[in-house]
Amino acid sequence: MPNNSQAHRPRSLQGALATVFCLVSALAIPMTAHADRVILAAASNLQYAMEDILEQFREKHPGDTIDVVYGSSGKLSTQIAQGAPYDLYFSADITYPRQLARQGLAASEVMPYGVGRIVLWSASRDASGMTLKDLASADIQRIAIANPRHAPYGARAREALEAADVWPQVQDKLILGSNISQAAQFVETGNAQVGILALSLALSPRLASSGNYWLIPDSWHKPLEQGYVITQRAADNELAWRLSAFMNSDRVRQIMRDNGFDLPDHRQATPPANDTNR
């Protein structure tokens, strides 16, 4: 009689080889795809400008895949520190990417990409003829801002309200959005009568066609200097570095201007001085 263990030995060997082949293939696929795919985390105020920027980039690089996650700068920064798989991080407050760099979580220097402005916006009244003093009026009961604890635009809104000496009168009227886009939705849908929003959102086609705004003097709050980094996860991701270089192009700078941002100095992302990995 044939030895059963010997009879099944070739089949077992084939099965083992097939298993190894599947494991190697599974490992190889993401390694190959990683070179032309990035996940970008961006502050909500950048949404419309980023859509225009990526449209221009994709025209030159149609084979690349760029996924975008929008949120409040503070929450996105916390997610990166906790291991979220983001390759580039665009913050509405340059302080957050600087903190990540100090923690060793950035593969590039922190690059400024714009300076934001805040506005008083409304869909139900003529905000262009208002000032922050008007928010203390009894006929205004609901005011939307982003949460000052983790959203830079919310923090600057509070600073402006304090500078206008109306913060004590309006605190109980505030409806806090988790980010500046949600604050804009509150006003747009009528859940708030007015809101302190990003100029970049007020200039977007959707909001520009449904309301108007008053530009809040930038002397009433700290500068909204915004910056980005390539995260340490993407240190060897060529697409991340190509997209970073594109951010420094004249076309992108014009898009930023068109979306209501002032521009920082013209520089290009480079690895930190003590980075020996690149």
N, C-alpha and C positions, 0 to 999 in steps of 0.2 A: 504493500500500500504506500502511496506517496506520502511524504511528510507534509502535513498541512501548513506548518509554520514556514517550510521552505517554499511551498507552492504560493503562499501569499506574500512572500518577501518582495518580489518585483513590484507587485501592485502597491505595497506599502511604500516602497521607495518612490514610485511614481507620485503617490499622494503627497509624500513629504516634499518632493520637488515642486509640485503644483502649489503647495501652501507657501513655500519660500518665494516662488515667482509672484504670487498674489501680494505677499507682504512687500516685496521690493517694488512692485508696480504701484502699490498704494502709497508708498513713501515717495516714489519718484514723481508722481503726478503733481502734488502740491508744490514740490521744490521747483519744478519746471514752470508752473503757473505763477508762482510768486514773483517771478521776474517781470511780469507784465500786468500785475494787478496790485492796487493799493486800496486801503480803506482810509478815508479822510474824515477826521472829526473836526467840525467847524461850529463856531458860535452862530446862533440863529440869525443875528443881524446880517450875516454875510450871505444868506441864502440866495438872494437874487443876483448879487454880484458873482458869486461862485458859479451859479448856473451859466452865466455868460462866459466866465473864464473857462470852464470845462468844455463848453461848446466849441470855443476857439481851439482849445488844446486837442480835442478829439478829431477835429478836422485835419490836423497834422499827424495825429497818431491814432488812426481808427481801430487798430488792433488792441489797444490798451483798455483795461477795465478799471474804472475808478468808481468805487462805492462811497457815498457820503452819508454821514450821520450828523444831524444837527441837534444842538442842545445848548444849555447854559454853559458858559466857560468853566465855571467852578465844578459842576458835576462831571463834565468831560475830563477835566484834569484829574479828578479823584478816580475816575474809571481807569485812566491810563496808569496811575500810580498803583492801582489794584490789579493790573495785568490785562486790561482791555486791548484787543488786537488792532489798535489804530497805528497807521504808518506816518501820517502827518496830523498835526494838531494846530488849528487856527483859533486863537483866543481873542475875545473882545477886550481883554486886559492882558497886557504883555507880562504882568506879574506872574501869571500862572505858568506859562512856558518857562520862565526864568526859574521858578521853583522846581519844575521837572528837571531842568538842566543841572541844578545844584544837587539833585538826588541821583544824578547819573543816568537819567532816563531819556536823554536827548542825544542823537547822533550828530546833529548840526548845531551851529550857533543859533541863538534866538534872533529871528529876523523880524523887524517891524514891517508891516504891510499896509498900514493905514491909520488914520486918526478919525474916530467917529464923532458924530454930533447928535444931540438929543433935541427933540421937538415936542411941542404940545399939539396933539392931533385929535380931531373929532370928526365923526361922520354925521352928527346930528346938530351941530352948531358951527358957527364961523370961527374956527380956532385962530385964523389969521389975524383977527382983531382982539385976541385975548392975551393975557399975560398970566403968570403963575399966581399973581395976587387974586385973580378971578376965581381960583379954585376954592377959596375960603367962602365963597357965596353960598347961601342956603339952598339955592336952586340946583347946585351941583352936589350930588350925593354919592356918586360912584366914580372913582378915578383909578384907572389901571396903570400899574407899573410892574416891571419885572421884580422878582424877589431880590432885595438888596443884599441878602446874605450870600448868594452864590452867582448872581447875574450882574456883571459890570454896569450894564445900562440901568439896572435898578438902583445900584449904589450911587451912580451919578445923578439919577432922578432925585433921590433923597437929598443929596448935597445941594442940588439946585433949589429944592423946596425949602431947605434950611436957609439958604442964602436969601431967598425971597421972604423969609420970616413968616411962612405959612405952615411949616411942618406940624406944629401942635394942632392947628385947626383942621388939617386934612388927614391925620393919621387914621381916624375911624372911618374915613371914606374910601380907603385904599382897597383895591382888589389886586392881589399879587399873582402874577403869572409865573410859572416855573422857569420861563425864559422870555425874551423880549417878543418872540413871535406869538406866544400865547397871550401876552399882554395886549398885543395888537388885535388879536382875535376877539378879546373881550370888548374892545371899543367898536370894532367893525360890526359885531353882531348885536350891539345895543346893550350888552350886559354891563358896560360902563359908558358913561356919557363922554368922557374925555380920557386921554391917556398920554403918558410921557413915553415916547417911543424913539427908536433909532431913525435918524434922517434917512438912512438907506432903505428902511421899510416904507416910510412915508412917500418916497419917490418911486416906489414900485408901481407898476401899472394898476394893480388891484386897488391899492389904497389911494393912489393919486386920483383915480376916477370916482372915488366914493367919499372923499373928505378933503380937508385942507389942514394946514399946520402953521404954527408960529415957531420960528427957530429960537431956541433958548440960548442966551449968550454963553459962550464957552468959559467966560471968566467966573461963572457961577458954580463951577464944579471942576474937579481935577480932570486933566486931559484923559480922553479915552484912547490912549495909545495901544494899538493892537499888534499882536505878533504871532509868529508860528515857529514850529520846530519840526524837523524830521525826528521821529522817535527812535530810540535805540533799537527797537524791533526791526526797523527798516534801514539800518546802517548799510546793508549791502544790497538794498533794493534800488536798482538803477532807475526804475520808473519814478520812484519818490524823488530822486535827485533831479531827474529831468523836469518833473512838474515844478519843483522848487525853482529851477533856473527859469522856467517859463513865467513864474510869478514876478520876475524882475524885468520882464519885457515891456516895451513901450505900450503895446496893445493892452496888457493887463493894467498898467498904470492908468490908461485912459478909461478903462472899464470902472476902475475904482473911483475915479473922478466923477464919472457919469452917475455913479450910485451914491454920491454925497460924501465921499471920504476925502479928507485931506491926505497928502502923501508924505511919507517919511523920506529919509535920504535914500538914494539909489545905490543899493548894495545887493550882493548875491550870497546865498547861503553857503557856508563852508563848515567843515567839521571843526569842533572845538580845538583850540591850540594844543591841548594835551591828548587828543585822540590819535592813537597810533594804529587804529584798526583799518583806516582807509589810506 
